[in-house]
Amino acid sequence: MIIHALKKKDWERAKKKGTYKGDTLAKNGFIHCSPIEKIVDVANYNFKGIEGLVLLCIDEDRVISEIKWEDLYNEGRDYPHIYGELNIDSVIDVFEFEPNKDGYFELPGGLKNLK
């Protein structure tokens, strides 16, 4: 399972269309994702204080587009990137993802058992 964070309104739009492109597919050529154990660090770095997010739990085996695990920023850690649109039927669960009062994120309770 891989994880993708996005605004809830964008997820609602994608469900109606049947696919999700994200805001990086056109710009970077892929949709950024994270392994479950890194999503909180990624979210705190990229989305600190942003409200109205959700986490998509994606079954890699159901994704039609190619997924590559890469270390594009020389961090010594590979991250999953989806090279194409995400078919929404590959999303097996969605969690509300709100920052705490200090603007930081914590892993939602339902995901802690999967970590």
Biopython code that builds the backbone (N, CA, C, O; Angstrom):
import numpy as np
from Bio.PDB.StructureBuilder import StructureBuilder

atoms = [
    (1, "MET", "N", (0.841, -1.181, 0.000)),
    (1, "MET", "CA", (0.000, 0.000, 0.000)),
    (1, "MET", "C", (0.884, 1.242, 0.000)),
    (1, "MET", "O", (1.880, 1.323, 0.719)),
    (2, "ILE", "N", (0.491, 2.199, -0.824)),
    (2, "ILE", "CA", (1.158, 3.497, -0.842)),
    (2, "ILE", "C", (0.118, 4.564, -0.506)),
    (2, "ILE", "O", (-1.086, 4.334, -0.613)),
    (3, "ILE", "N", (0.602, 5.722, -0.103)),
    (3, "ILE", "CA", (-0.270, 6.792, 0.397)),
    (3, "ILE", "C", (-0.063, 8.060, -0.425)),
    (3, "ILE", "O", (1.051, 8.374, -0.844)),
    (4, "HIS", "N", (-1.164, 8.783, -0.647)),
    (4, "HIS", "CA", (-1.100, 10.084, -1.311)),
    (4, "HIS", "C", (-1.969, 11.063, -0.536)),
    (4, "HIS", "O", (-3.115, 10.752, -0.212)),
    (5, "ALA", "N", (-1.433, 12.252, -0.235)),
    (5, "ALA", "CA", (-2.177, 13.304, 0.456)),
    (5, "ALA", "C", (-2.671, 14.327, -0.565)),
    (5, "ALA", "O", (-1.946, 14.710, -1.483)),
    (6, "LEU", "N", (-3.912, 14.758, -0.386)),
    (6, "LEU", "CA", (-4.480, 15.762, -1.277)),
    (6, "LEU", "C", (-5.642, 16.449, -0.591)),
    (6, "LEU", "O", (-6.108, 16.008, 0.459)),
    (7, "LYS", "N", (-6.107, 17.539, -1.196)),
    (7, "LYS", "CA", (-7.255, 18.249, -0.652)),
    (7, "LYS", "C", (-8.511, 17.422, -0.886)),
    (7, "LYS", "O", (-8.702, 16.820, -1.943)),
    (8, "LYS", "N", (-9.353, 17.415, 0.129)),
    (8, "LYS", "CA", (-10.585, 16.624, 0.058)),
    (8, "LYS", "C", (-11.421, 17.019, -1.154)),
    (8, "LYS", "O", (-12.006, 16.154, -1.804)),
    (9, "LYS", "N", (-11.486, 18.304, -1.466)),
    (9, "LYS", "CA", (-12.290, 18.755, -2.609)),
    (9, "LYS", "C", (-11.742, 18.197, -3.923)),
    (9, "LYS", "O", (-12.511, 17.912, -4.841)),
    (10, "ASP", "N", (-10.421, 18.038, -4.019)),
    (10, "ASP", "CA", (-9.824, 17.456, -5.225)),
    (10, "ASP", "C", (-10.168, 15.972, -5.340)),
    (10, "ASP", "O", (-10.383, 15.462, -6.440)),
    (11, "TRP", "N", (-10.220, 15.287, -4.207)),
    (11, "TRP", "CA", (-10.602, 13.878, -4.212)),
    (11, "TRP", "C", (-12.067, 13.726, -4.626)),
    (11, "TRP", "O", (-12.401, 12.820, -5.390)),
    (12, "GLU", "N", (-12.931, 14.590, -4.136)),
    (12, "GLU", "CA", (-14.345, 14.537, -4.499)),
    (12, "GLU", "C", (-14.518, 14.737, -6.002)),
    (12, "GLU", "O", (-15.333, 14.060, -6.629)),
    (13, "ARG", "N", (-13.760, 15.660, -6.579)),
    (13, "ARG", "CA", (-13.795, 15.893, -8.030)),
    (13, "ARG", "C", (-13.309, 14.668, -8.796)),
    (13, "ARG", "O", (-13.906, 14.274, -9.798)),
    (14, "ALA", "N", (-12.226, 14.074, -8.319)),
    (14, "ALA", "CA", (-11.653, 12.899, -8.991)),
    (14, "ALA", "C", (-12.631, 11.724, -8.979)),
    (14, "ALA", "O", (-12.740, 11.001, -9.969)),
    (15, "LYS", "N", (-13.337, 11.532, -7.876)),
    (15, "LYS", "CA", (-14.294, 10.433, -7.799)),
    (15, "LYS", "C", (-15.374, 10.575, -8.872)),
    (15, "LYS", "O", (-15.824, 9.579, -9.438)),
    (16, "LYS", "N", (-15.781, 11.786, -9.145)),
    (16, "LYS", "CA", (-16.796, 12.024, -10.172)),
    (16, "LYS", "C", (-16.256, 11.735, -11.566)),
    (16, "LYS", "O", (-16.986, 11.256, -12.433)),
    (17, "LYS", "N", (-14.960, 12.031, -11.782)),
    (17, "LYS", "CA", (-14.340, 11.818, -13.094)),
    (17, "LYS", "C", (-13.891, 10.371, -13.302)),
    (17, "LYS", "O", (-13.836, 9.897, -14.437)),
    (18, "GLY", "N", (-13.570, 9.673, -12.217)),
    (18, "GLY", "CA", (-13.102, 8.300, -12.318)),
    (18, "GLY", "C", (-11.592, 8.160, -12.347)),
    (18, "GLY", "O", (-11.070, 7.047, -12.288)),
    (19, "THR", "N", (-10.887, 9.278, -12.438)),
    (19, "THR", "CA", (-9.420, 9.274, -12.393)),
    (19, "THR", "C", (-8.932, 10.512, -11.655)),
    (19, "THR", "O", (-9.654, 11.499, -11.514)),
    (20, "TYR", "N", (-7.693, 10.436, -11.191)),
    (20, "TYR", "CA", (-7.069, 11.549, -10.475)),
    (20, "TYR", "C", (-5.711, 11.837, -11.105)),
    (20, "TYR", "O", (-4.897, 10.935, -11.303)),
    (21, "LYS", "N", (-5.482, 13.116, -11.415)),
    (21, "LYS", "CA", (-4.213, 13.521, -12.025)),
    (21, "LYS", "C", (-3.310, 14.252, -11.043)),
    (21, "LYS", "O", (-2.098, 14.319, -11.248)),
    (22, "GLY", "N", (-3.879, 14.794, -9.991)),
    (22, "GLY", "CA", (-3.074, 15.566, -9.047)),
    (22, "GLY", "C", (-2.573, 16.849, -9.676)),
    (22, "GLY", "O", (-2.875, 17.155, -10.829)),
    (23, "ASP", "N", (-1.811, 17.586, -8.908)),
    (23, "ASP", "CA", (-1.273, 18.849, -9.428)),
    (23, "ASP", "C", (0.161, 18.701, -9.911)),
    (23, "ASP", "O", (0.752, 19.674, -10.379)),
    (24, "THR", "N", (0.737, 17.502, -9.808)),
    (24, "THR", "CA", (2.132, 17.333, -10.235)),
    (24, "THR", "C", (2.284, 16.484, -11.492)),
    (24, "THR", "O", (3.371, 16.427, -12.066)),
    (25, "LEU", "N", (1.215, 15.825, -11.928)),
    (25, "LEU", "CA", (1.339, 14.958, -13.101)),
    (25, "LEU", "C", (1.757, 15.765, -14.327)),
    (25, "LEU", "O", (2.682, 15.367, -15.035)),
    (26, "ALA", "N", (1.098, 16.884, -14.591)),
    (26, "ALA", "CA", (1.448, 17.709, -15.751)),
    (26, "ALA", "C", (2.817, 18.368, -15.571)),
    (26, "ALA", "O", (3.585, 18.477, -16.527)),
    (27, "LYS", "N", (3.119, 18.803, -14.358)),
    (27, "LYS", "CA", (4.371, 19.527, -14.089)),
    (27, "LYS", "C", (5.577, 18.599, -13.982)),
    (27, "LYS", "O", (6.629, 18.885, -14.555)),
    (28, "ASN", "N", (5.436, 17.494, -13.258)),
    (28, "ASN", "CA", (6.560, 16.589, -12.991)),
    (28, "ASN", "C", (6.508, 15.275, -13.768)),
    (28, "ASN", "O", (7.505, 14.558, -13.851)),
    (29, "GLY", "N", (5.353, 14.967, -14.331)),
    (29, "GLY", "CA", (5.207, 13.724, -15.070)),
    (29, "GLY", "C", (4.771, 12.553, -14.217)),
    (29, "GLY", "O", (4.683, 11.429, -14.710)),
    (30, "PHE", "N", (4.497, 12.795, -12.946)),
    (30, "PHE", "CA", (4.062, 11.726, -12.050)),
    (30, "PHE", "C", (3.313, 12.302, -10.864)),
    (30, "PHE", "O", (3.356, 13.504, -10.600)),
    (31, "ILE", "N", (2.616, 11.405, -10.147)),
    (31, "ILE", "CA", (1.923, 11.759, -8.911)),
    (31, "ILE", "C", (2.794, 11.280, -7.761)),
    (31, "ILE", "O", (3.154, 10.105, -7.691)),
    (32, "HIS", "N", (3.131, 12.197, -6.859)),
    (32, "HIS", "CA", (3.947, 11.854, -5.683)),
    (32, "HIS", "C", (3.136, 11.009, -4.710)),
    (32, "HIS", "O", (1.974, 11.309, -4.434)),
    (33, "CYS", "N", (3.749, 9.962, -4.199)),
    (33, "CYS", "CA", (3.154, 9.146, -3.141)),
    (33, "CYS", "C", (4.228, 8.865, -2.095)),
    (33, "CYS", "O", (5.393, 9.220, -2.271)),
    (34, "SER", "N", (3.824, 8.236, -1.026)),
    (34, "SER", "CA", (4.749, 7.903, 0.061)),
    (34, "SER", "C", (4.446, 6.521, 0.601)),
    (34, "SER", "O", (3.313, 6.046, 0.520)),
    (35, "PRO", "N", (5.462, 5.878, 1.151)),
    (35, "PRO", "CA", (5.163, 4.693, 1.945)),
    (35, "PRO", "C", (4.496, 5.165, 3.235)),
    (35, "PRO", "O", (4.697, 6.303, 3.659)),
    (36, "ILE", "N", (3.725, 4.314, 3.842)),
    (36, "ILE", "CA", (2.969, 4.699, 5.030)),
    (36, "ILE", "C", (3.868, 5.263, 6.138)),
    (36, "ILE", "O", (3.477, 6.206, 6.828)),
    (37, "GLU", "N", (5.049, 4.704, 6.310)),
    (37, "GLU", "CA", (5.922, 5.142, 7.407)),
    (37, "GLU", "C", (6.546, 6.519, 7.178)),
    (37, "GLU", "O", (7.150, 7.071, 8.097)),
    (38, "LYS", "N", (6.416, 7.083, 5.984)),
    (38, "LYS", "CA", (7.003, 8.403, 5.704)),
    (38, "LYS", "C", (5.971, 9.499, 5.457)),
    (38, "LYS", "O", (6.342, 10.666, 5.332)),
    (39, "ILE", "N", (4.672, 9.150, 5.383)),
    (39, "ILE", "CA", (3.671, 10.147, 5.005)),
    (39, "ILE", "C", (3.596, 11.313, 5.990)),
    (39, "ILE", "O", (3.391, 12.449, 5.564)),
    (40, "VAL", "N", (3.750, 11.075, 7.260)),
    (40, "VAL", "CA", (3.669, 12.172, 8.229)),
    (40, "VAL", "C", (4.831, 13.148, 8.027)),
    (40, "VAL", "O", (4.621, 14.361, 8.042)),
    (41, "ASP", "N", (6.039, 12.642, 7.842)),
    (41, "ASP", "CA", (7.184, 13.525, 7.583)),
    (41, "ASP", "C", (6.976, 14.328, 6.307)),
    (41, "ASP", "O", (7.249, 15.528, 6.271)),
    (42, "VAL", "N", (6.499, 13.671, 5.272)),
    (42, "VAL", "CA", (6.249, 14.342, 3.994)),
    (42, "VAL", "C", (5.182, 15.421, 4.157)),
    (42, "VAL", "O", (5.336, 16.537, 3.662)),
    (43, "ALA", "N", (4.106, 15.080, 4.852)),
    (43, "ALA", "CA", (3.018, 16.040, 5.056)),
    (43, "ALA", "C", (3.470, 17.236, 5.885)),
    (43, "ALA", "O", (3.129, 18.375, 5.564)),
    (44, "ASN", "N", (4.229, 16.993, 6.940)),
    (44, "ASN", "CA", (4.694, 18.106, 7.765)),
    (44, "ASN", "C", (5.660, 19.006, 7.000)),
    (44, "ASN", "O", (5.730, 20.205, 7.274)),
    (45, "TYR", "N", (6.393, 18.459, 6.063)),
    (45, "TYR", "CA", (7.309, 19.250, 5.242)),
    (45, "TYR", "C", (6.555, 20.035, 4.166)),
    (45, "TYR", "O", (6.850, 21.207, 3.931)),
    (46, "ASN", "N", (5.590, 19.396, 3.519)),
    (46, "ASN", "CA", (4.921, 20.008, 2.369)),
    (46, "ASN", "C", (3.594, 20.697, 2.677)),
    (46, "ASN", "O", (3.197, 21.615, 1.959)),
    (47, "PHE", "N", (2.904, 20.268, 3.733)),
    (47, "PHE", "CA", (1.543, 20.751, 3.968)),
    (47, "PHE", "C", (1.311, 21.316, 5.368)),
    (47, "PHE", "O", (0.159, 21.462, 5.776)),
    (48, "LYS", "N", (2.345, 21.631, 6.101)),
    (48, "LYS", "CA", (2.186, 22.085, 7.490)),
    (48, "LYS", "C", (1.111, 23.174, 7.578)),
    (48, "LYS", "O", (1.174, 24.193, 6.890)),
    (49, "GLY", "N", (0.127, 22.925, 8.445)),
    (49, "GLY", "CA", (-0.926, 23.900, 8.706)),
    (49, "GLY", "C", (-2.063, 23.914, 7.704)),
    (49, "GLY", "O", (-3.032, 24.648, 7.898)),
    (50, "ILE", "N", (-1.983, 23.143, 6.656)),
    (50, "ILE", "CA", (-3.042, 23.137, 5.644)),
    (50, "ILE", "C", (-4.166, 22.203, 6.092)),
    (50, "ILE", "O", (-3.943, 21.035, 6.409)),
    (51, "GLU", "N", (-5.361, 22.748, 6.108)),
    (51, "GLU", "CA", (-6.528, 21.974, 6.528)),
    (51, "GLU", "C", (-7.284, 21.439, 5.320)),
    (51, "GLU", "O", (-7.092, 21.902, 4.195)),
    (52, "GLY", "N", (-8.141, 20.462, 5.568)),
    (52, "GLY", "CA", (-9.000, 19.930, 4.522)),
    (52, "GLY", "C", (-8.348, 18.879, 3.651)),
    (52, "GLY", "O", (-8.723, 18.708, 2.492)),
    (53, "LEU", "N", (-7.358, 18.163, 4.211)),
    (53, "LEU", "CA", (-6.684, 17.123, 3.448)),
    (53, "LEU", "C", (-7.268, 15.754, 3.758)),
    (53, "LEU", "O", (-7.905, 15.546, 4.791)),
    (54, "VAL", "N", (-7.034, 14.829, 2.838)),
    (54, "VAL", "CA", (-7.331, 13.414, 3.051)),
    (54, "VAL", "C", (-6.126, 12.614, 2.598)),
    (54, "VAL", "O", (-5.306, 13.084, 1.810)),
    (55, "LEU", "N", (-6.034, 11.399, 3.110)),
    (55, "LEU", "CA", (-5.006, 10.453, 2.680)),
    (55, "LEU", "C", (-5.671, 9.344, 1.889)),
    (55, "LEU", "O", (-6.632, 8.728, 2.349)),
    (56, "LEU", "N", (-5.153, 9.096, 0.699)),
    (56, "LEU", "CA", (-5.618, 7.973, -0.104)),
    (56, "LEU", "C", (-4.720, 6.782, 0.173)),
    (56, "LEU", "O", (-3.497, 6.893, 0.089)),
    (57, "CYS", "N", (-5.308, 5.658, 0.498)),
    (57, "CYS", "CA", (-4.576, 4.404, 0.651)),
    (57, "CYS", "C", (-4.747, 3.652, -0.657)),
    (57, "CYS", "O", (-5.855, 3.252, -1.013)),
    (58, "ILE", "N", (-3.655, 3.464, -1.364)),
    (58, "ILE", "CA", (-3.683, 2.956, -2.727)),
    (58, "ILE", "C", (-3.087, 1.549, -2.781)),
    (58, "ILE", "O", (-1.985, 1.305, -2.290)),
    (59, "ASP", "N", (-3.831, 0.642, -3.381)),
    (59, "ASP", "CA", (-3.352, -0.719, -3.605)),
    (59, "ASP", "C", (-2.527, -0.702, -4.888)),
    (59, "ASP", "O", (-3.069, -0.555, -5.983)),
    (60, "GLU", "N", (-1.217, -0.852, -4.743)),
    (60, "GLU", "CA", (-0.314, -0.777, -5.894)),
    (60, "GLU", "C", (-0.681, -1.767, -6.996)),
    (60, "GLU", "O", (-0.491, -1.475, -8.177)),
    (61, "ASP", "N", (-1.201, -2.924, -6.628)),
    (61, "ASP", "CA", (-1.542, -3.942, -7.616)),
    (61, "ASP", "C", (-2.740, -3.552, -8.477)),
    (61, "ASP", "O", (-2.948, -4.124, -9.548)),
    (62, "ARG", "N", (-3.519, -2.591, -8.019)),
    (62, "ARG", "CA", (-4.708, -2.160, -8.771)),
    (62, "ARG", "C", (-4.438, -0.938, -9.649)),
    (62, "ARG", "O", (-5.265, -0.589, -10.491)),
    (63, "VAL", "N", (-3.302, -0.293, -9.464)),
    (63, "VAL", "CA", (-2.991, 0.924, -10.234)),
    (63, "VAL", "C", (-2.653, 0.535, -11.671)),
    (63, "VAL", "O", (-1.791, -0.311, -11.907)),
    (64, "ILE", "N", (-3.334, 1.153, -12.616)),
    (64, "ILE", "CA", (-3.120, 0.854, -14.027)),
    (64, "ILE", "C", (-1.830, 1.503, -14.536)),
    (64, "ILE", "O", (-1.077, 0.873, -15.280)),
    (65, "SER", "N", (-1.570, 2.734, -14.149)),
    (65, "SER", "CA", (-0.362, 3.439, -14.579)),
    (65, "SER", "C", (0.875, 2.829, -13.924)),
    (65, "SER", "O", (0.779, 2.137, -12.910)),
    (66, "GLU", "N", (2.024, 3.095, -14.511)),
    (66, "GLU", "CA", (3.283, 2.567, -13.972)),
    (66, "GLU", "C", (3.649, 3.246, -12.659)),
    (66, "GLU", "O", (3.515, 4.461, -12.517)),
    (67, "ILE", "N", (4.112, 2.452, -11.706)),
    (67, "ILE", "CA", (4.628, 2.975, -10.435)),
    (67, "ILE", "C", (6.117, 2.688, -10.395)),
    (67, "ILE", "O", (6.551, 1.558, -10.621)),
    (68, "LYS", "N", (6.897, 3.724, -10.105)),
    (68, "LYS", "CA", (8.339, 3.554, -9.941)),
    (68, "LYS", "C", (8.719, 4.024, -8.540)),
    (68, "LYS", "O", (8.297, 5.089, -8.090)),
    (69, "TRP", "N", (9.526, 3.205, -7.861)),
    (69, "TRP", "CA", (10.081, 3.597, -6.570)),
    (69, "TRP", "C", (11.434, 4.224, -6.850)),
    (69, "TRP", "O", (12.342, 3.562, -7.352)),
    (70, "GLU", "N", (11.568, 5.522, -6.518)),
    (70, "GLU", "CA", (12.767, 6.270, -6.892)),
    (70, "GLU", "C", (13.223, 7.195, -5.778)),
    (70, "GLU", "O", (12.428, 7.626, -4.942)),
    (71, "ASP", "N", (14.502, 7.488, -5.779)),
    (71, "ASP", "CA", (15.085, 8.487, -4.887)),
    (71, "ASP", "C", (15.484, 9.681, -5.755)),
    (71, "ASP", "O", (16.658, 9.856, -6.082)),
    (72, "LEU", "N", (14.501, 10.495, -6.123)),
    (72, "LEU", "CA", (14.740, 11.607, -7.052)),
    (72, "LEU", "C", (15.477, 12.781, -6.419)),
    (72, "LEU", "O", (16.040, 13.613, -7.130)),
    (73, "TYR", "N", (15.480, 12.856, -5.102)),
    (73, "TYR", "CA", (16.079, 14.010, -4.421)),
    (73, "TYR", "C", (17.305, 13.619, -3.608)),
    (73, "TYR", "O", (17.736, 14.361, -2.724)),
    (74, "ASN", "N", (17.864, 12.454, -3.909)),
    (74, "ASN", "CA", (19.076, 11.972, -3.239)),
    (74, "ASN", "C", (18.972, 12.009, -1.720)),
    (74, "ASN", "O", (19.868, 12.501, -1.033)),
    (75, "GLU", "N", (17.874, 11.486, -1.213)),
    (75, "GLU", "CA", (17.639, 11.431, 0.230)),
    (75, "GLU", "C", (18.057, 10.093, 0.824)),
    (75, "GLU", "O", (18.042, 9.915, 2.042)),
    (76, "GLY", "N", (18.431, 9.157, -0.038)),
    (76, "GLY", "CA", (18.771, 7.837, 0.447)),
    (76, "GLY", "C", (17.550, 6.983, 0.722)),
    (76, "GLY", "O", (17.641, 5.970, 1.416)),
    (77, "ARG", "N", (16.411, 7.382, 0.183)),
    (77, "ARG", "CA", (15.148, 6.654, 0.406)),
    (77, "ARG", "C", (14.308, 6.736, -0.854)),
    (77, "ARG", "O", (14.138, 7.814, -1.424)),
    (78, "ASP", "N", (13.782, 5.602, -1.292)),
    (78, "ASP", "CA", (12.917, 5.570, -2.463)),
    (78, "ASP", "C", (11.478, 5.916, -2.083)),
    (78, "ASP", "O", (10.988, 5.533, -1.020)),
    (79, "TYR", "N", (10.814, 6.649, -2.978)),
    (79, "TYR", "CA", (9.409, 6.994, -2.825)),
    (79, "TYR", "C", (8.665, 6.528, -4.069)),
    (79, "TYR", "O", (9.227, 6.535, -5.164)),
    (80, "PRO", "N", (7.412, 6.123, -3.914)),
    (80, "PRO", "CA", (6.639, 5.680, -5.071)),
    (80, "PRO", "C", (6.091, 6.871, -5.863)),
    (80, "PRO", "O", (5.570, 7.832, -5.296)),
    (81, "HIS", "N", (6.224, 6.780, -7.173)),
    (81, "HIS", "CA", (5.695, 7.799, -8.078)),
    (81, "HIS", "C", (4.823, 7.102, -9.115)),
    (81, "HIS", "O", (5.220, 6.097, -9.705)),
    (82, "ILE", "N", (3.640, 7.644, -9.326)),
    (82, "ILE", "CA", (2.710, 7.075, -10.304)),
    (82, "ILE", "C", (2.848, 7.872, -11.593)),
    (82, "ILE", "O", (2.536, 9.062, -11.639)),
    (83, "TYR", "N", (3.315, 7.206, -12.630)),
    (83, "TYR", "CA", (3.555, 7.853, -13.923)),
    (83, "TYR", "C", (2.314, 7.734, -14.808)),
    (83, "TYR", "O", (2.256, 6.916, -15.726)),
    (84, "GLY", "N", (1.345, 8.558, -14.510)),
    (84, "GLY", "CA", (0.082, 8.591, -15.241)),
    (84, "GLY", "C", (-1.049, 8.859, -14.267)),
    (84, "GLY", "O", (-0.828, 9.078, -13.076)),
    (85, "GLU", "N", (-2.257, 8.839, -14.793)),
    (85, "GLU", "CA", (-3.424, 9.072, -13.959)),
    (85, "GLU", "C", (-3.625, 7.921, -12.974)),
    (85, "GLU", "O", (-3.257, 6.777, -13.243)),
    (86, "LEU", "N", (-4.210, 8.249, -11.844)),
    (86, "LEU", "CA", (-4.558, 7.240, -10.843)),
    (86, "LEU", "C", (-6.009, 6.845, -11.055)),
    (86, "LEU", "O", (-6.904, 7.685, -10.970)),
    (87, "ASN", "N", (-6.241, 5.584, -11.328)),
    (87, "ASN", "CA", (-7.610, 5.079, -11.407)),
    (87, "ASN", "C", (-8.165, 4.973, -9.991)),
    (87, "ASN", "O", (-7.548, 4.366, -9.116)),
    (88, "ILE", "N", (-9.326, 5.564, -9.778)),
    (88, "ILE", "CA", (-9.828, 5.672, -8.402)),
    (88, "ILE", "C", (-10.222, 4.332, -7.798)),
    (88, "ILE", "O", (-10.331, 4.220, -6.577)),
    (89, "ASP", "N", (-10.438, 3.310, -8.631)),
    (89, "ASP", "CA", (-10.773, 2.018, -8.054)),
    (89, "ASP", "C", (-9.563, 1.328, -7.418)),
    (89, "ASP", "O", (-9.700, 0.249, -6.841)),
    (90, "SER", "N", (-8.383, 1.943, -7.520)),
    (90, "SER", "CA", (-7.198, 1.421, -6.828)),
    (90, "SER", "C", (-7.113, 1.949, -5.396)),
    (90, "SER", "O", (-6.285, 1.487, -4.610)),
    (91, "VAL", "N", (-7.966, 2.915, -5.057)),
    (91, "VAL", "CA", (-7.984, 3.494, -3.712)),
    (91, "VAL", "C", (-8.847, 2.600, -2.826)),
    (91, "VAL", "O", (-10.048, 2.451, -3.047)),
    (92, "ILE", "N", (-8.202, 2.009, -1.817)),
    (92, "ILE", "CA", (-8.915, 1.051, -0.970)),
    (92, "ILE", "C", (-9.443, 1.665, 0.330)),
    (92, "ILE", "O", (-10.285, 1.070, 1.004)),
    (93, "ASP", "N", (-8.944, 2.860, 0.681)),
    (93, "ASP", "CA", (-9.446, 3.542, 1.871)),
    (93, "ASP", "C", (-9.045, 5.009, 1.798)),
    (93, "ASP", "O", (-8.080, 5.371, 1.125)),
    (94, "VAL", "N", (-9.798, 5.844, 2.500)),
    (94, "VAL", "CA", (-9.537, 7.283, 2.558)),
    (94, "VAL", "C", (-9.679, 7.709, 4.012)),
    (94, "VAL", "O", (-10.641, 7.343, 4.687)),
    (95, "PHE", "N", (-8.703, 8.492, 4.491)),
    (95, "PHE", "CA", (-8.718, 8.985, 5.872)),
    (95, "PHE", "C", (-8.672, 10.508, 5.890)),
    (95, "PHE", "O", (-7.912, 11.127, 5.146)),
    (96, "GLU", "N", (-9.495, 11.102, 6.750)),
    (96, "GLU", "CA", (-9.390, 12.538, 6.996)),
    (96, "GLU", "C", (-7.997, 12.796, 7.551)),
    (96, "GLU", "O", (-7.464, 11.982, 8.304)),
    (97, "PHE", "N", (-7.403, 13.941, 7.177)),
    (97, "PHE", "CA", (-6.018, 14.214, 7.575)),
    (97, "PHE", "C", (-5.881, 15.697, 7.909)),
    (97, "PHE", "O", (-5.533, 16.514, 7.057)),
    (98, "GLU", "N", (-6.160, 16.019, 9.156)),
    (98, "GLU", "CA", (-6.127, 17.409, 9.617)),
    (98, "GLU", "C", (-4.925, 17.644, 10.526)),
    (98, "GLU", "O", (-4.555, 16.770, 11.310)),
    (99, "PRO", "N", (-4.318, 18.823, 10.421)),
    (99, "PRO", "CA", (-3.196, 19.125, 11.323)),
    (99, "PRO", "C", (-3.695, 19.397, 12.741)),
    (99, "PRO", "O", (-4.859, 19.738, 12.952)),
    (100, "ASN", "N", (-2.785, 19.238, 13.710)),
    (100, "ASN", "CA", (-3.144, 19.577, 15.087)),
    (100, "ASN", "C", (-3.092, 21.096, 15.259)),
    (100, "ASN", "O", (-2.861, 21.821, 14.291)),
    (101, "LYS", "N", (-3.303, 21.576, 16.469)),
    (101, "LYS", "CA", (-3.364, 23.033, 16.703)),
    (101, "LYS", "C", (-2.054, 23.742, 16.384)),
    (101, "LYS", "O", (-2.045, 24.953, 16.159)),
    (102, "ASP", "N", (-0.941, 22.996, 16.361)),
    (102, "ASP", "CA", (0.355, 23.581, 16.019)),
    (102, "ASP", "C", (0.667, 23.473, 14.529)),
    (102, "ASP", "O", (1.727, 23.904, 14.076)),
    (103, "GLY", "N", (-0.260, 22.896, 13.776)),
    (103, "GLY", "CA", (-0.083, 22.796, 12.334)),
    (103, "GLY", "C", (0.582, 21.520, 11.852)),
    (103, "GLY", "O", (0.792, 21.342, 10.652)),
    (104, "TYR", "N", (0.915, 20.627, 12.782)),
    (104, "TYR", "CA", (1.600, 19.381, 12.413)),
    (104, "TYR", "C", (0.613, 18.222, 12.281)),
    (104, "TYR", "O", (-0.455, 18.217, 12.892)),
    (105, "PHE", "N", (0.995, 17.256, 11.478)),
    (105, "PHE", "CA", (0.166, 16.086, 11.231)),
    (105, "PHE", "C", (0.641, 14.894, 12.046)),
    (105, "PHE", "O", (1.814, 14.780, 12.401)),
    (106, "GLU", "N", (-0.306, 14.014, 12.328)),
    (106, "GLU", "CA", (-0.026, 12.734, 12.954)),
    (106, "GLU", "C", (-0.758, 11.682, 12.138)),
    (106, "GLU", "O", (-1.765, 11.982, 11.497)),
    (107, "LEU", "N", (-0.268, 10.477, 12.155)),
    (107, "LEU", "CA", (-0.893, 9.395, 11.415)),
    (107, "LEU", "C", (-2.282, 9.120, 11.986)),
    (107, "LEU", "O", (-2.416, 8.926, 13.195)),
    (108, "PRO", "N", (-3.314, 9.099, 11.150)),
    (108, "PRO", "CA", (-4.671, 8.796, 11.658)),
    (108, "PRO", "C", (-4.700, 7.426, 12.329)),
    (108, "PRO", "O", (-3.985, 6.508, 11.927)),
    (109, "GLY", "N", (-5.522, 7.308, 13.336)),
    (109, "GLY", "CA", (-5.613, 6.076, 14.118)),
    (109, "GLY", "C", (-5.770, 4.819, 13.293)),
    (109, "GLY", "O", (-5.130, 3.807, 13.580)),
    (110, "GLY", "N", (-6.621, 4.866, 12.258)),
    (110, "GLY", "CA", (-6.868, 3.696, 11.441)),
    (110, "GLY", "C", (-5.659, 3.239, 10.646)),
    (110, "GLY", "O", (-5.593, 2.081, 10.232)),
    (111, "LEU", "N", (-4.703, 4.128, 10.428)),
    (111, "LEU", "CA", (-3.477, 3.773, 9.696)),
    (111, "LEU", "C", (-2.364, 3.315, 10.607)),
    (111, "LEU", "O", (-1.429, 2.659, 10.147)),
    (112, "LYS", "N", (-2.433, 3.638, 11.884)),
    (112, "LYS", "CA", (-1.366, 3.271, 12.810)),
    (112, "LYS", "C", (-1.175, 1.764, 12.884)),
    (112, "LYS", "O", (-0.049, 1.293, 13.046)),
    (113, "ASN", "N", (-2.244, 1.011, 12.770)),
    (113, "ASN", "CA", (-2.155, -0.444, 12.825)),
    (113, "ASN", "C", (-1.543, -1.032, 11.558)),
    (113, "ASN", "O", (-1.055, -2.162, 11.569)),
    (114, "LEU", "N", (-1.566, -0.276, 10.476)),
    (114, "LEU", "CA", (-1.038, -0.759, 9.202)),
    (114, "LEU", "C", (0.441, -0.443, 9.033)),
    (114, "LEU", "O", (1.103, -0.990, 8.152)),
    (115, "LYS", "N", (0.949, 0.431, 9.870)),
    (115, "LYS", "CA", (2.339, 0.905, 9.755)),
    (115, "LYS", "C", (3.343, -0.199, 9.976)),
    (115, "LYS", "O", (4.549, 0.041, 9.912)),
]
sb = StructureBuilder()
sb.init_structure("model")
sb.init_model(0)
sb.init_chain("A")
sb.init_seg("    ")
for serial, (resi, resn, name, xyz) in enumerate(atoms, 1):
    if name == "N":
        sb.init_residue(resn, " ", resi, " ")
    sb.init_atom(name, np.array(xyz, "f"), 0.0, 1.0, " ", f" {name:<3s}", serial, name[0])
structure = sb.get_structure()
